[in-house]
Amino acid sequence: MTAEAALARLGEAGVVAVLRAPTADGAVRAAEALVEGGVTALEVTYSTPDVAAVLARLGDRFGDEVVLGAGTVLESAQAEEAVASGACFLVAPGIDEPIGEAMLATGAATLLGALTPTEVLRARRLGAHAVKLFPGSVAGPGYLRALRGPFPDVPLVPTGGISPANLGEWVDAGAFAVGAGGELAGAAAIGAEDWDGIRRSAERFTAAVDAARGG
């Protein structure tokens, strides 16, 4: 899948599930529950054990039904490993030029983390396909709307503090998509094997996206 195609899939999905699981099996089970609930963009973070194996298992399980990515990319080697294991998009929490260049070199859609206008500009100059606005809980939808002024063509993906209750505000402010972790599939729910609860959370997020987009 090309970077452009992966980015388009993220935009279509609207919600990117940020999976920080305590075990590889937990990540796979949580992903299955998320997909059952309608969330089809899955970002497995490198704080999860055996990320490469998780990506490979999810790729075998879902194929083109989902768009897979790896997050919390903090080393160049992780970018290469993730793409070799099936990741179509890569996410870093901030901007580090060598890591960003390694991410882009894989050919995967690259999202670099930023908060300030200067950081957004740096991310774009490096060639990032989209910018992860992080932490979204600190900024808020009004801040995202303000950033859209000088950066109208930058796909912005706020992450952190997103819930079904406020998701519509982010979409109205111009979010390309939103990232959701603990509110969608938290470590506690994964640890408790609350797959039904995760599925219901996914359904709420999916419904919120549809409502916000007039679906």
C-alpha positions in Angstrom: 0.0 0.0 0.0 1.4 3.4 -0.9 1.8 6.2 1.6 -0.9 8.2 -0.1 -3.3 5.2 0.0 -2.6 4.5 3.7 -3.2 8.2 4.5 -6.5 8.1 2.7 -7.5 5.0 4.6 -6.8 6.8 7.9 -8.9 9.7 6.8 -11.8 7.4 5.9 -11.6 5.5 9.1 -11.7 8.7 11.2 -10.5 7.0 14.3 -7.1 5.5 14.8 -7.0 3.1 17.7 -3.7 3.5 19.7 -3.0 0.1 21.2 -0.7 0.1 24.2 -1.2 -3.5 25.4 0.6 -5.3 28.3 1.0 -8.5 26.1 1.2 -9.4 22.5 -1.9 -11.7 22.8 -3.8 -8.9 24.5 -3.0 -6.5 21.7 -4.3 -9.0 19.1 -7.5 -9.7 21.1 -8.1 -6.0 21.6 -7.6 -5.4 17.9 -10.2 -8.0 17.1 -12.7 -6.4 19.4 -12.0 -3.0 17.9 -12.6 -4.2 14.4 -15.8 -5.9 15.5 -16.9 -2.5 16.8 -16.1 -0.8 13.5 -12.6 0.7 14.1 -10.4 -0.3 11.2 -7.3 1.8 11.7 -4.9 0.2 14.2 -1.7 1.7 15.6 0.3 -0.8 17.7 2.8 1.2 19.9 6.3 0.1 20.5 5.5 0.0 24.2 3.6 -3.2 23.4 5.7 -6.4 23.6 6.6 -8.1 20.3 5.2 -5.4 18.1 6.5 -7.1 14.9 4.8 -10.3 15.8 1.5 -8.5 16.6 1.6 -6.6 13.3 2.2 -9.9 11.4 -0.6 -11.7 13.2 -3.0 -8.8 12.6 -2.1 -8.6 8.9 -2.7 -12.4 8.5 -6.0 -12.1 10.4 -7.5 -9.0 8.7 -5.6 -8.4 5.4 -7.0 -5.3 3.7 -9.9 -5.0 6.0 -7.8 -2.8 8.3 -4.9 -0.3 7.9 -2.1 -1.2 10.2 0.5 1.0 11.7 3.1 1.2 14.4 3.4 4.1 16.9 5.8 5.5 19.5 8.5 4.9 16.9 11.7 6.1 18.8 14.4 4.3 16.8 15.1 4.1 13.1 15.3 0.3 13.2 11.8 0.2 14.6 10.5 1.9 11.4 12.1 -0.7 9.2 11.0 -3.6 11.4 7.4 -2.4 11.5 7.0 -2.0 7.8 8.7 -5.4 7.2 6.0 -6.8 9.5 3.1 -5.2 7.7 2.7 -1.6 8.9 1.4 0.8 6.3 1.8 3.9 8.5 4.3 5.0 11.2 3.8 7.4 14.0 6.4 9.2 16.2 5.4 11.3 19.3 7.7 14.1 18.3 10.3 15.2 15.7 13.7 13.8 15.4 15.3 14.2 12.0 17.2 10.9 11.7 14.1 8.9 12.8 11.8 10.9 10.6 14.0 10.3 7.6 14.1 6.6 8.4 10.3 6.5 8.6 9.9 8.2 5.3 12.6 6.0 3.7 10.3 3.0 4.3 7.7 4.3 2.0 5.0 4.2 4.7 2.7 7.1 5.5 4.6 9.1 8.2 3.0 11.0 11.0 5.3 13.1 13.2 4.2 14.5 16.5 4.0 18.2 17.0 2.2 20.8 19.1 3.4 24.3 18.2 3.3 26.0 14.8 7.1 25.8 14.6 6.9 22.1 15.2 4.2 21.6 12.6 6.3 23.5 10.1 9.4 21.4 10.9 7.4 18.2 10.4 6.1 19.3 7.0 9.6 20.4 5.9 10.9 17.0 6.8 8.2 15.5 4.5 5.7 14.1 7.0 2.5 13.1 5.3 0.4 14.1 8.4 1.0 15.6 11.8 0.0 14.1 15.0 -1.2 16.9 17.3 0.0 15.7 20.7 -1.1 16.0 23.4 -4.5 16.9 22.2 -5.8 17.1 25.8 -3.6 20.1 26.4 -4.4 22.0 23.2 -8.2 21.4 22.7 -10.3 21.8 19.5 -10.0 25.6 19.5 -6.2 25.3 19.2 -6.6 22.9 16.3 -8.9 25.3 14.6 -6.3 28.1 15.0 -3.6 25.9 13.5 -5.7 25.3 10.5 -5.3 29.0 9.6 -1.6 28.9 8.7 -1.7 25.2 7.8 -4.9 24.6 5.9 -3.4 21.7 3.8 -1.7 19.8 6.7 -3.7 16.7 7.8 -3.8 17.1 11.5 -4.5 14.1 13.8 -5.1 15.1 17.4 -4.4 12.4 19.9 -4.9 12.4 23.7 -8.1 13.3 25.5 -10.4 12.3 22.6 -13.7 10.7 23.6 -17.1 10.1 21.9 -18.4 13.1 23.8 -15.9 15.6 22.3 -15.0 13.9 19.1 -17.5 16.0 17.1 -15.8 19.2 18.3 -12.5 18.0 16.9 -14.0 17.0 13.6 -15.7 20.4 13.4 -12.4 22.1 14.1 -10.8 20.4 11.1 -9.3 17.1 12.4 -8.3 14.8 9.5 -8.8 11.9 11.9 -8.4 11.4 15.7 -6.2 9.1 17.7 -7.7 7.4 20.8 -5.9 5.1 23.2 -7.1 4.7 26.8 -10.6 5.9 26.2 -11.0 3.4 23.4 -8.9 0.3 24.5 -7.1 1.1 27.7 -4.5 -1.1 29.3 -6.9 -1.9 32.2 -9.6 -3.1 29.9 -7.1 -5.2 28.0 -5.6 -6.6 31.1 -9.0 -7.6 32.4 -9.8 -9.1 29.0 -12.9 -7.0 28.7 -13.3 -7.6 25.0 -17.0 -6.8 25.0 -16.3 -3.5 26.7 -13.6 -2.6 24.1 -16.0 -3.5 21.3 -18.7 -1.3 22.8 -16.2 1.6 23.0 -15.3 1.1 19.4 -19.0 1.2 18.5 -19.4 4.5 20.4 -16.4 6.1 18.7 -17.6 4.9 15.2 -21.0 6.3 15.8 -19.5 9.6 17.0 -17.5 9.9 13.8 -20.5 9.1 11.6 -22.6 11.7 13.5 -19.9 14.3 13.2 -19.5 13.8 9.5 -23.3 13.8 8.9 -23.5 10.1 8.3 
